Structures are given as structure tokens and as C-alpha cells.
Amino acid sequence: MRMVFINLPVADVQASAAFFTGLGFGLNPQFSDDTTTCVVLEENIIVLLHAPAKWKEFLHSEPAPEGTTEVMHALSATSREECDDLRARALAHGGSEYAPAMDFGWMYGTSFRDPDGHVWEVSWMDVEAAAQADGAGSATA
């Protein structure tokens, strides 16, 4: 099974751990210390949150300028309600607005920024309805 490891810089490792556990995700203490916390989104999807000095140890180039969006992390959801719930929990735990919800009928998504400004999108899709939708393959958020 292939795994996905997302590495992100954060200002405060403990505050970021609290944010992600507030969203309902677990932590793996085996790969966590004072400079990094390991968040388990799913069995094969891991987010490693690094303090600034630790983050720089991984880089072979300059980090993205502050205030820019270099990447959007997208997670699937089992329902529209799960999209809305995760966004609401993110906002309640220190996250912020990113973009309005998108609703194509057969596909629905919400988004937010975590406390460090990283963008997260959560989307649900009715696969059968998507196959029947005109232009289903060309929908964008």
C-alpha cells in the first residue's frame, strides 16, 4: 500500500496538534517530539507538522513566501454534512475561512485555512450523478 506523507511548517507544534485533534484526527507519538508532531488523517495519510527550525532541515530551497498559497490539500468526505462539519470544527479550533462552499449538486466542497494558513479542501461527490452530469469532468472550484 502506498502512503502519503505531507510535511508542513507550523509556528507552534503543540497548538497545531491541538487544532488537528480538534478536527477528530489522531496523533502518532512514535514520530512526534518537541519539534514535530505526527497527525494521522487515515492509516496511509500522515501529516508531519514541523517547528520552523526543523522544517528548514528538510528543505533544499527557500520556503514559500509568507502569505502565499503554494498547495491546497484536498480530503474526500462521505457526505455533504461531513464537509460542513469538518469546516465548522476547523473554524471552531482556530482555523479561518478560505473560500465559499462550492455546490454542483453532484459534487460539494468546503475549505478552510489551518492556524498556519495552509489551505484544506473537503469534498464529497455522488459518483453516479457525476457520470450523468454535463461537463462533469470540467468542474472546478
C-alpha positions as CSV (number, residue, x, y, z in Angstrom):
1,M,0.0,0.0,0.0
2,R,1.3,3.4,-0.9
3,M,1.4,6.0,1.8
4,V,1.2,9.8,1.6
5,F,3.3,12.0,4.0
6,I,2.5,15.7,4.0
7,N,5.2,17.8,5.7
8,L,4.2,21.3,6.7
9,P,5.9,24.1,8.7
10,V,4.0,25.4,11.7
11,A,4.6,28.2,14.2
12,D,3.6,26.2,17.3
13,V,3.8,22.4,17.1
14,Q,1.5,21.9,20.2
15,A,-1.1,24.4,19.0
16,S,-1.2,22.7,15.6
17,A,-1.5,19.3,17.3
18,A,-4.5,20.6,19.3
19,F,-6.1,22.0,16.1
20,F,-5.9,18.7,14.2
21,T,-7.0,16.6,17.2
22,G,-9.9,19.1,17.4
23,L,-10.9,18.1,13.9
24,G,-11.0,14.5,15.0
25,F,-7.7,13.2,13.7
26,G,-5.3,11.2,15.8
27,L,-1.6,11.6,16.7
28,N,1.2,9.1,16.4
29,P,3.5,9.8,19.4
30,Q,6.2,7.4,18.0
31,F,7.0,10.0,15.3
32,S,6.4,13.1,17.4
33,D,8.7,15.2,19.6
34,D,9.1,18.8,20.7
35,T,9.9,19.8,17.1
36,T,7.5,17.7,15.1
37,T,4.0,16.2,15.6
38,C,2.7,13.3,13.5
39,V,-1.0,13.6,12.6
40,V,-2.8,10.6,11.3
41,L,-5.6,11.5,8.8
42,E,-6.1,7.9,7.7
43,E,-4.0,4.8,8.0
44,N,-2.0,5.7,4.9
45,I,-2.2,9.5,5.1
46,I,0.1,11.2,7.5
47,V,0.8,14.9,8.2
48,L,4.0,15.9,9.8
49,L,3.9,19.3,11.4
50,H,7.4,20.8,11.9
51,A,8.6,23.7,14.0
52,P,10.4,26.4,11.8
53,A,14.0,25.3,12.5
54,K,13.1,21.6,12.0
55,W,11.2,22.5,8.7
56,K,14.3,24.2,7.3
57,E,16.3,21.0,7.9
58,F,14.2,19.3,5.2
59,L,14.4,22.0,2.6
60,H,16.8,22.2,-0.3
61,S,15.5,25.6,-1.4
62,E,13.8,28.6,0.1
63,P,10.4,28.2,1.7
64,A,7.4,29.7,0.0
65,P,6.9,33.4,0.9
66,E,4.6,34.1,3.8
67,G,1.1,34.9,2.7
68,T,1.2,32.7,-0.4
69,T,-0.7,29.5,-1.2
70,E,1.7,27.0,-2.7
71,V,-0.5,24.0,-2.4
72,M,-4.1,23.0,-1.4
73,H,-4.6,19.8,0.5
74,A,-7.8,18.0,-0.5
75,L,-9.6,15.4,1.5
76,S,-12.6,13.4,0.5
77,A,-15.7,13.2,2.6
78,T,-18.5,10.7,2.8
79,S,-21.3,13.3,2.7
80,R,-22.1,17.0,2.3
81,E,-22.7,17.0,6.1
82,E,-19.2,15.7,6.7
83,C,-17.8,18.6,4.6
84,D,-19.7,21.2,6.6
85,D,-18.9,19.5,9.9
86,L,-15.1,19.4,9.3
87,R,-15.1,23.1,8.2
88,A,-17.1,24.1,11.3
89,R,-14.7,22.2,13.6
90,A,-11.8,23.9,11.8
91,L,-13.3,27.3,12.4
92,A,-14.1,26.5,16.0
93,H,-10.5,25.4,16.7
94,G,-8.6,28.4,15.3
95,G,-8.9,27.9,11.5
96,S,-10.2,30.6,9.2
97,E,-12.3,31.0,6.1
98,Y,-10.7,30.3,2.7
99,A,-13.4,30.2,0.0
100,P,-17.2,29.9,-0.2
101,A,-18.6,26.4,-0.4
102,M,-18.9,25.0,-3.9
103,D,-22.1,23.2,-4.9
104,F,-22.5,21.5,-8.3
105,G,-25.3,19.2,-7.0
106,W,-23.4,16.0,-7.7
107,M,-20.3,17.5,-6.0
108,Y,-20.0,19.6,-2.9
109,G,-17.0,21.1,-1.1
110,T,-15.9,23.4,1.6
111,S,-12.5,24.8,2.5
112,F,-10.6,26.4,5.3
113,R,-7.1,27.6,6.4
114,D,-5.4,26.0,9.4
115,P,-3.9,28.3,12.0
116,D,-0.7,28.5,10.0
117,G,-2.5,29.5,6.8
118,H,-2.3,26.1,5.0
119,V,-5.3,25.5,2.7
120,W,-7.5,22.4,3.2
121,E,-10.4,21.5,1.0
122,V,-13.0,18.8,1.9
123,S,-15.2,17.5,-0.9
124,W,-18.0,14.9,-1.5
125,M,-19.1,13.6,-4.8
126,D,-22.0,11.4,-5.9
127,V,-20.1,9.3,-8.4
128,E,-23.3,8.1,-10.3
129,A,-24.7,11.6,-10.6
130,A,-21.2,12.9,-11.7
131,A,-21.2,10.4,-14.6
132,Q,-24.5,11.7,-15.8
133,A,-23.7,15.4,-15.3
134,D,-22.9,17.5,-18.4
135,G,-19.3,18.6,-18.2
136,A,-18.7,16.6,-15.1
137,G,-15.0,16.3,-15.9
138,S,-14.5,20.0,-16.3
139,A,-15.9,21.3,-12.9
140,T,-13.5,23.4,-10.9
141,A,-13.8,25.1,-7.6
